[in-house]
């Protein structure tokens, strides 16, 4: 299947589900889903900045991962983010790296 067909016809990733009080189900409210997706992108970008990268939403269906030097690649869902990030920057990207956590705790993340 071509990459465009895969994006247009892809099933949603579990991370796209929206939490509701007392239940974790798919949110039928499109505005709420987009808001939560944007919030996840902001959170991920705090970590990715440490590695010189940024994630952006692409049509609510995929993500675009870009390095600060201009390389970019489409990421289907957040489950595929870290392998693509490592490929783009050429090093291990550990979201739980000690140096990263210290930087975030200090308010620089």
C-alpha positions as CSV (number, residue, x, y, z in Angstrom):
1,X,0.0,0.0,0.0
2,X,1.3,3.5,-0.8
3,X,2.0,5.8,2.1
4,X,-0.8,8.2,1.2
5,X,-3.4,5.3,1.2
6,X,-2.0,4.1,4.5
7,X,-2.4,7.5,6.1
8,X,-5.9,8.0,4.7
9,X,-7.1,4.6,5.6
10,X,-5.2,3.9,8.8
11,X,-6.8,2.7,11.9
12,X,-6.5,5.0,14.9
13,X,-3.8,4.3,17.5
14,X,-4.9,3.7,21.1
15,X,-3.1,6.9,22.1
16,X,-5.7,8.8,20.1
17,X,-8.5,7.7,22.5
18,X,-9.7,10.4,24.8
19,X,-10.2,9.9,28.5
20,X,-13.6,10.6,30.0
21,X,-14.3,10.7,33.7
22,X,-14.4,7.1,35.0
23,X,-13.9,5.5,31.5
24,X,-11.2,5.3,28.9
25,X,-13.0,5.2,25.5
26,X,-12.8,6.8,22.1
27,X,-14.1,10.4,22.4
28,X,-16.9,11.0,19.8
29,X,-16.4,14.8,20.2
30,X,-14.1,15.9,17.3
31,X,-13.2,19.2,19.0
32,X,-12.2,17.4,22.2
33,X,-10.2,14.8,20.3
34,X,-8.3,17.6,18.4
35,X,-7.6,19.4,21.6
36,X,-6.2,16.3,23.3
37,X,-4.1,15.5,20.2
38,X,-2.7,19.1,20.3
39,X,-2.0,18.7,24.0
40,X,-0.1,15.4,23.3
41,X,2.0,17.1,20.6
42,X,2.9,20.0,23.0
43,X,4.0,17.4,25.7
44,X,6.1,15.4,23.2
45,X,7.7,18.6,21.9
46,X,9.1,19.3,25.4
47,X,11.0,16.0,25.1
48,X,11.9,16.2,21.4
49,X,13.4,19.7,21.9
50,X,16.2,18.1,23.9
51,X,17.1,16.0,20.8
52,X,16.8,18.9,18.4
53,X,13.4,17.9,16.9
54,X,9.8,19.0,16.7
55,X,6.5,17.2,16.1
56,X,3.5,18.7,14.4
57,X,0.1,17.4,13.7
58,X,-0.6,16.5,10.0
59,X,-4.3,16.7,9.2
60,X,-5.3,14.9,12.4
61,X,-4.3,11.7,10.8
62,X,-0.5,11.5,11.2
63,X,2.4,13.6,12.5
64,X,5.4,15.3,10.9
65,X,8.6,14.9,12.8
66,X,11.3,17.5,11.9
67,X,14.8,18.1,13.0
68,X,16.1,21.6,13.7
69,X,18.4,21.1,10.7
70,X,15.5,20.5,8.3
71,X,15.2,16.7,8.0
72,X,11.6,15.5,8.3
73,X,9.5,12.3,8.1
74,X,5.9,11.4,8.5
75,X,5.1,9.4,11.7
76,X,1.9,7.3,11.6
77,X,1.2,7.5,15.3
78,X,2.9,8.1,18.6
79,X,3.8,4.4,18.8
80,X,6.2,4.9,15.9
81,X,7.7,8.1,17.1
82,X,10.9,7.0,18.8
83,X,12.4,4.7,16.1
84,X,11.8,7.5,13.6
85,X,13.3,10.1,15.9
86,X,16.4,8.0,16.4
87,X,16.7,7.5,12.6
88,X,16.5,11.2,11.9
89,X,18.9,12.4,14.5
90,X,21.3,9.4,14.3
91,X,21.5,8.7,18.0
92,X,19.5,7.0,20.8
93,X,16.5,9.1,21.9
94,X,15.5,8.0,25.4
95,X,12.5,10.0,26.8
96,X,13.6,8.8,30.2
97,X,17.2,9.8,29.9
98,X,18.6,11.2,33.2
99,X,20.0,14.4,31.6
100,X,16.6,15.1,29.9
101,X,14.6,14.5,33.1
102,X,17.0,16.8,35.0
103,X,16.6,19.5,32.4
104,X,12.8,19.2,32.5
105,X,12.8,19.3,36.3
106,X,14.8,22.5,36.2
107,X,12.1,24.0,33.9
108,X,14.2,24.1,30.7
109,X,12.3,21.3,28.9
